């Protein structure tokens, strides 16, 4: 047959940022760890469970799709990048992936994650001197009637139930995801998923003990929100040689005592930091001032009070908005009382409506009110018909209620003196006020960013699985995906610092980016494809993608050869 009679086909495969993900997973030894931890598979299996889980993990990093869409997603990629032979792509389906998740659950996903983290810390030299902890709700849709903590193949499972939902969906059941990250790059180092009705404050002691065992020492700074601030937990950490940093809750007496002291004293505030405006690049900086608390902590720990100029403005504006809302609601209620059908029969009923309105707007402390009863004479003719000279009229008294209200200026002025304030508590005597502020305000929000990545980018919820054991296994892989995201950002940013590169043109229209995110990095490589010209089942010619200067620069920062990147 001559060349003119040959039939040629062009096969295209996406490379995208998958080689970057594979580079990091190789350094983590993730695929090797899966093979070692999972029970031996049937030699007749067309697709090993470790391979299926590896594909799922890569999908969680790049483009989260439901399990039933995983096979379709995998078809577009170069099979070798997913650890597949071309013939194996056709046998990938959600049933096989589900059974692989069962195998991972049986192999204890928590132990796998711990082994992975221990290796990661050594491989990437991640500092564990300062760790940040926070939790979030994993809101689930459905009844999950069998997720009651029962044993599944001899292992206990989680309870999916109602709890304090941080997604503001009290109508849906949930699990509680508790994440700890390092201040060094916000790299995840520990995760715990617990029953949906677990109280946050009860989890910190166990988390701290796990971290102490992981690090091999209590000598790290454990940072968390006000749920950490219980006397039992803080005392336990302190007595075992640990260090902590947290926010003092408003329910503690020290908070009320300081605010009372503030009404008659002028603090000697000292400026400790100026931070850029959180929204506008050229906006005024956020100025932070601090003082050691004149009211000592009851347990002898170090308590500092801070004033933020931006928080001061926000608090004052929030109070003005709340008062305006209360005024509008009270005016509407007053007009209703003067209408023809007010539907209030007693002053107590009116007072209840007022107090409900003030509670809704949060202004009960700042607004005073009074309900007065007014009797009006009402005349009605005794008989029907058109009134005339001989018509007899019956007089009766009708009760109405008049509502008046006013601003409580002393209370408003007292609360205005506390605008912009927040307290931070630590047992580390060597930390200055500036260091305490930086540790909490600069680093603690990074945990929230990881939660946002988990829930909105990786789309951990809504959950498309009904088996609680498979959900637990899948959440362990979500942790690995978060780890890859964090490490990719960290490696690029650290390399930029070493090479003196301040910015990279990663934004649209080649605008400069000072802190590259994993999403931006992967988006830069997303269009890359490899094309194969085939005939009679044989590759005639291969067309590798041509890398741009920016792509080559990013590969250089990650220590990846462009030739290795495209040679799949």
N, C-alpha and C positions, 0 to 999 in steps of 0.2 A: 504493500500500500504506500503510495507517495505521500509527501508531506501535505499536499493540498487536500487529501481525503481524510486526514486525521481530525479527530474531534478534540478540541482543547476546552478545558474548564478552568475557571479561576476560582480558587478557594481562598477566602479571606478570614483571618482570625484576628481578634483584638488582643493587643498586648497591654495597652493602657498602663496603669501603675502597678499591675500585678507583679512584675519582677521586683519592684521595690518592697512589696509586702513579703514576697518569698525570701528576699534577702534578710529581712528582719526575722522572719520565722525560722530560717536556717540558723541564724545566730542564737535564737532562743532554743534551738533543737526541739522545736515543737512537734514536728512530724515523728522524729525518733522517739520522743517521750510518749506520744500516743500509741505507737506500735508496742512499746515496752509495757505500758500500763494496761492496755486493753487485753482481755482474755484472748487466747489464740483463736483465730477464726477458722472456719471450715475451709480446708484447702480447695474445696469445690466452689467456694464463693466467687462469683464473677466480679464483685467489687468489695475489697476489704473494708471493714468498718472504719479503720484509721484513715483511709483515703476519703471516704464519704465525709467524715468529720473535718478533715483538712479542707475540703472544698467548701463546706458550710462555713468554716471560720473565715476563709478568704472572702466569701460572699458578705459576711457580716462587716468586714472592714470596708469593702468597696461599694456595695449596693444591696442593702438588706431587702430580700424578697421572701415571701412565704415559702415554706418547704415545698408546696406543690408547684412553685415556679422556679425551683432551683435547677431542675434539669434543663429547662428552656434557657435560663441564664447561662449555664455552663456551656451550652452549644456554641455560643459566640466567641469563646476564648480559645486560645491555643491550648490543645489538650495537655501538652507537656507541662505547661505552667500550673495546671491543676493536679499534676501527678497522675494523669490518666493516659492510657494508650487510646488511640483513636477509636478502637472498637468498644472501649468501656463507656464512652460518652452516652451511648444508646441505652445502657442498663442503669443509669443514674435516675432514681425516682424518689419520691417522698417516702415511700414505704421502706426502702432500704436505708434512707437517712434516719428515719424514725427508729428503726431497729438498731442503728449505730448509736443513737442517743441512749437507747436502753443499755447498750454495752458500756457506754461511758458512765452512766449512773451506777451500774453494778461495780465499776472499777474505782468508785469514789472520786468524783470530780474535784472535791475540795483538796484532796491529797495531791492530785495532778497539778492544780493551780499553785499550791505551796511549793512543790518541787520546781515548777517553772519559774516562780518568783526568786527562789534562792539562786538558781543559775543566772537569771536576768541581772540580779544585783551585782554579781561578780563579773559577768560578761560586759555590762555597760557601765560599770563603776558608778552605780547610782548611790548617792548619799542617803543614809537613813537617819541623819541627825535630827531632822524635824519632820514630823508626820502629821497630816491633817485628816480628820475624820468627819464624815457627815452621812446622813441617810436620806433616802427618798422612797416614795411609794411606787411600786410597780402595779399599776391599776390594770385589772383583768376584766374582760367581758365574759359573762357566763356564770353559771351556778357553781361549777366545780364541786359537785356534791360528794365526790369521792376523795377530795383533797382535805382529809380530816386528820392528817398525821399518822395514818395507818402504815403498817409495814408493807413494803413492796419488795418482794424477793429477799426478805430478811433485813432490809434496811429501812430506817424510819424516813418519813417524808414530811413535807411542810404542810401547814394549815393555811389554805386560802380562805380568808374571811374578811369581815368589815373591820376597819380601824380608823385611825386619824389620817385621813387621806390628804396628802400634800398636793394632789392634783385638783383638789376641791371637787371631788366626785364621791361624796359619802354614800351614794346609792350603789357603788360598785365595790366588789371585793378586791383584795389586794394582797401583795407580799411586801415585805420591807427589805430594801436593798441597802446595805451598810458598806460604804467604801472608804478605804484609807489610801491616801496618795502621799508621795514624798514631795517635800518642798522643792526638791531638785527635779525640775521639769514636770511637775504634777504627774509623775509616773505612778500608776496604781501598784500597790504592794500587797493589798489584802482586801478581800471581799467576803462578806457574810450575808446570806439571804435567810431571813427568819420569818416566822409566822406573821400574818397580816395584822394581828391585833397586839403585836409586841410594843411595849412602851420604850421609846428611844433611850431614856435615862438608865434603863436596866441593862443595856448592851455594852456600855463603855468599859466596864471592868473586865469582862471576858475578852473584848477586843484588845485591850491593853496587854493582857496576859499573853495572848497569841502573838502580838507584836514583839513582846519581850522575848518570847521563845524563838521567834524568827530571827531576831537580831542577835540574840545571845547575851543581851545586856539591857538593863533598864535605862541606860543613859541616852535617852532621846527625848525631845520635846514633843509632847502629845497635845495637839491643838484641836479643839472642837467647840461647838456652840454651847449655849446655856444648858442644854440637856446633860452635859458633862458635870455641871456644877451641883452635885449632890455631896453632902458631907461624907457619906460612906465611900463613894468612888474616889473623891479627892484624897481622903485620908489613906485609902488603900494604896494609891499611886505614890503618895508622899512617903509613907512608911516603908515601901519597898524600893526606895531609891530612885523613883521616877520623877520626871518633870512634866508639868502641865501648863496649859494656857487656855483660858475660857472666858466667856462673858458672864458677868454676875447677873442672875435673873432679877427681874423687878420684884419678885416675891420675897427676896431676902431683905431683912431688916436694915442692912447697911445701905440699901438703895434709898429707902424712905428717910433714914436718918441724915444722909448726905444732902438730900433735897431740902429737908427742913433746915439744916445748917446753912445752906446756900441762901436762904431768905434773909439772913441777918449778917452774912459775912461776904467779903469780896475776895475770891480766890486769887492767889498769885500764879496765874497761868503762865506757862512757859512754852513757847513754840517749839515743837519737836519735829514737824515735817510739813512739807508742801507737796501736794500731789496734783498731777494734771487734772483738768476738768474731765469728768467721766463721759461727757457727751460732745462738748465742743473743743476742738483743738486749740482755738485761740481764746477760750473762755477763761475766766479768773480761776486760779488754782484753788484747790481745797486746802485750807490752812488748818492744821491740827495743833491744838494746845493741850497741855497735860499738867496734872498735879498728882502727887501721892495723896491718897484719900485721907482727909483729916479724921474720918471715922474708921478705925482699924477693922480689919476683917476679924470675925469672931473666932476663926480658927488659926489666926496668926499668919495667914498668907499675905502676899504683897498685892495690894489693890490700888489701881491707878484709875483716875477719871480723865476722860478726854472730851474735848470740845471740837467739833468739826464745823467749819464755816458753812459748808454746803448743807450739812444736816440741820444746822440752825435755821437756814432759809427754808428748807423743806418742812421742818416741824412747824414753823410759823405759818407757812402757806397752807399746810394741812389743817391747822386750827382755823384759819380764816375760811377755808372752803367748808369745813364742817359746820361752822357757825352760820354761814350763808345757807347751807342746806337745811339746817334746823329752822332758820328764820322762814324759809319758803314753806316748809311743812307746817309750821305753826300758823302762818298766815292762811294757808289753805284750810286748816282745821278751824280757825276762828271764823272764817267766812262760812264754813259749813254749819257752825253753831248758830249763825244768824239767818240761815236759810229756812225755807218752809218746812223741811223735814230733816232735822239734824240727827234724829235717831239716838240721842243720848238722854237717858231718863234720870240720871243721878250725877252729882259732882264727882263721885268716885269713878264713874265710867269715863268721864272727860279726863280726869287725872291719869287714868290708866292709858288712855290714848296718847296723852302728852308724853308720859314717861316712855312709852314704847317708841315714839318718834325720836325723843332725845337719845335713847339707847341706840337706835339705828344709826344716828348721825354721830354718836360718840361725844355728845356735848352735855351730858347730864350734869357734869361738874361746873360747866360754864354758863348755864342758862337757868334762871329762876322763873317761876311762873305762879300764877294765882287764878283760881277758878271762882267766880262770883255768881251767885244765883240772883236772877232778876225776874220779878213777876210783872207780867203785862196783862192789862185788862183786854179781854176779847168778848165782843158782843155778837150774838147770833139770834135771829128772829125765831120765835117760838113755833110758828107755823110756816108751811110752805107758801110759795107764791110771791108775787111782786109786793115789796113793802109799800105801805101807805101811811096816812095820818094815824090810823088806829092800830098799827102793827105793834105788837108787844115784843120787847127785846129781852134776852136773857144774858146776864153778865157773868163771866167766869174769869178766873185768874189762870194764866198760862205761864209755866216756868220756862225761862230760858237761862242759858249759861253764857257768861262773858269771860273770855280767856284773855289774860294779859301776861306779858312776859318781859324779861329784862336780862341784860348781860350781867354776870357776876364778875365785876371788874377786879376785885381782890384775888379771886381764884385764877382768873386769866393772867393777871400780872405775875402771880406766884409761879404758874406753870411756864410762863414765858422765860423766866429766869433759868429754867432747866432745859430749854431748847438746845438741841445740838449735842447733848451729852450722852456718853455711853461708858460703862465701866469694864475693865479687863482685869482678870485675877490670875495670878501665877504663884508658884512656889519657888521659882528660880530667882535667887537674890542678885544674880549677876546680870540679869537682863535690865537694860535701861528702858525708860519710857518709850523712846524712839524704836528700840528693837522689838519691844512688845507690840507696838502699833504695827510695825512692818510685818511681823510674823502673822498677825491676825488679819489685818485689812488687805494686805497685798497677796497673801498666799491662800488664805481660807476660801476665797471665792473660786479658786481653781477646782475645788471639789465639785462645786455647782456646775462648772463648765463640763466636767466629765459626766455628771448626771444628765446634762442637756444633750451631750453627745450620745449617751446610752439610749435616751428615750425619744429624742427627736431626729437624730441623724441615723443611728443604728436601728431605730424603731423597735426597741425591745417590747414596747406596748403599742397597740394591742397585741396580745399573744394569740398565735394561731394554733396553739397546741392545747389539748384538753388533758393530757396525761401529766400529772404533777411530777413524776419521775423524769420525764423527758424535758419538762420545763426547767428543772434543776440542772440537768446536763447542759441544756442550751444556754442558761445564764452563765455557766462556767466558760463557755466559748465566747459569750459576750464580753466577759472580763478579758480574755485573750485579745479580742478585737480592740478593746480600749487600750490595752497594753501596747499593741502595735501602733495605734494612733499616737499615743504619747511618746513613744520612742522615736518615731519618725520625725515628729516636731523637734524633739530634744536633740537628735543627732544633727539635723540641719542647722538649728540655731547655735549649737555649740561650735560647729564647724565655721559658721559665719563669724562668730566671735574670735576664734583662733586666727582666721585669715583676714580679719579687719574689714569684713563686708558688713556695711550698715543696713543695706536694703537690697531687695530683689524685686524685679518688675513682675509680680505675680497677680496683681489686680487687673481688672479689665482696662483696656487702652494702655497697657504696660505701665500702669501706675505702680509706684514703689510700695513695698511691704516690708515693715521692719521686723515683724514677728511672724514668719510663715507658719500657717496651720497645715495639718495633714490634708484637709479638704482641698486647699489651694494647690498643694504639691501634687496630689493625685489628679486634680483637674488639669494640671499642666500636661500630664502624660496621657490623659484620657483618649485623645484622638489617634494614638499610635496603633497601627495595624501592620500585620505581615501578610503578604499575598503569595500564593503558590500557584504556578501555572502547571496544570497536570494534563496528562493524556494517558489513556489506557491504565489508569491507576498508578501512574508513575509521575513523580515530580520532575518537570522539565526545567523549570527555572524558579528561583525564589527571589522575592523582592522584599528586602528588609526596610523598615522605616528610616527616613533620614531625620536625625535628631537636630533640634534647634539649639542655638547657643545657650539658651536658658536651661533647656533639658540637660545638656552636657554639663552645665555648671552645677546643677542640682545633683547629678550623678557623681561629680567630683567631690562635692561636699559630703556625700554619703560613702565615698570610697568604693564606688562601683564602676567598673570599666564599661564604657559604651559598647564595646564589642561583646562583652559578657551579657549586657542588658538585652541586646537584640538577638543573641545567639541561642535561640530556644529550640 
